[in-house]
């Protein structure tokens, strides 16, 4: 086992202040990534992990999420994965291929915003014992902490180990 230090850029510091300006957050992320992709056109596409209650209070985030997912490198479009933390009761949903069974409109909206898992992440999710199929999306609902950590791990893998 060898430990190696790796610098990882952090472009936006996380902050919670009671509101969910999701449109603003996604637009800021899109603008940052457009600039980054211009400077790194041949890189693996950036992955955006949105951990939210889903209740955007600054408009409809769907069009902005779509424009974010249209930013791309030569290897493909930006990947947008969403984790919905909800106060509503409902079964855990992890990497679904359809919105069937989601308990509210916010969950459906976040599912619709989410990218399909590329082959490497699909394989990684399968290896982690998630029930995934072709078309599964980077979306989870009401996950336990361990599953959230696995979701982040799968979402940030560019290749399999």
N, C-alpha and C positions, 0 to 999 in steps of 0.2 A: 504494500500500500504506500503510495507516494502522494504527499500533499503538495499542491501547487497553487500559488496565489494567482487569481485572475481578476483583472479590472473589468467591472461591469458598469456601463453607463446607466445613470438614473436621471431621466429627463424630467420627470414630474414627481414631486414629493407627495405622498398620500396625506390626505387631511379630511377630517370629518367635522362638519359644523351644523348638522341637523337637516340640511337641504340636500337635494340631489340634482345639481346642475349638469345632467348627463349630456345634453346637447353641447354645452360649452366644453366639457371634458373631452368628448369625442372630436369636436372640431379642433381643439388645441392639439390633440394627439395626431389627428390627420395632418395638420399643418407642419408639425415637428417631423413626422415621418415622410412627408413629401420632400422636405429639405434633405433629410438623411438619405433617402433613396436616390436622390439626385447625385449625392456624393458617393454612394455605394451601390451602383446599379447592378452589380453582379453578385450581390450577397444573397444569403438565404432571406426570405421575406420576414420582416419583423412580425412579432406576435404581440398582440395587445390582450391583456387579461383585465376584464372589467368585473370587479366584485362590487355588487350593488343590491339595494333593496328593490330596484327596478322602477321606482316611482319618479320618473323625470319630472321636475317642476319647471322646466324652461322650454317646453315644446315637445315636438315629436322627434325622438332620436333616430327613427328608422332611416330617413333619407341621409342623415349625416353618417350613420353607421355604414350605409351602402357606399357612400363616397370614400369613407376610410378604407373599406375592403377593395376599392378600385385602385388604390395606390399599390404599385407593384415593382418588384425587381425583375431581372431577367429569369429568376427562378420561380416566380409566381406572385400572387397578390398577398397583401397583408392579411394575417390571420387574426380574427377577432373572436375571442372566447369569453363567455359570460358565465359568471357564478351568481345566481339569484338567491339572496338571503332574505327569506320572507318570514313574516310573523304568522302567515296562514299555515294551517295544518295541511299536510298532504304528504304523499309518499315521496321518498327521495327519487329523483330522476337524474340519471347520469348518462351523458353522451347519447341522447335520443336521436333517432332518425326522423321522427315526426313530432308534432306538438300535441298529439293525442294524449289525453290524461293530465295535461298541465292544469293547475287549479285556478288560475286567474289570467286576466288579460296582460298583466305585466310579465308573467312567465312566458306567455306565447310571444309577446313582443321581443323579449330577450332571446328566445329560441330563434325567431325570424332574423334577428340581427347577427346571429352566430355563424361562423364559417364551418363548412364541412371539414372533418378531420382529414388531413392529407395522409397518404399511405404510411409514413413513418409514425405519426401519432396514432393512427388507427391500429397499427401493429403493437405500439407501446401500450395502448389502452387494453387491448386484448391480452397482452402479456401480464398486465396488472389485474386480470380477472374481471374487467368490466365487460358487460354484455354489449358489444358494439357490432354494427353491420355497416356495409357500404352506405354512405349517406349520413352516418352518425355525425352530430355536430358538437362543437366545443361548447357545451352548455351543461350546467348542473343546477339542480334546484334542491334546496334544503339539505345539502350535504353535511355529513359529520366532518369534524376537523381533519381526521385522517384522510378522508376522501377529497377534501379541499386541497390538502397538500399533494396528494397524488395527481389531482387535476392540474395543479400548477406545474408539477414535474412533467407531466405528459405534454402540456401546452407549450413548454419551453424547450422541448427536445428538438434539435435540428436533425439529429441522426440517432439511431439506436446505439446503445452502449455495447 
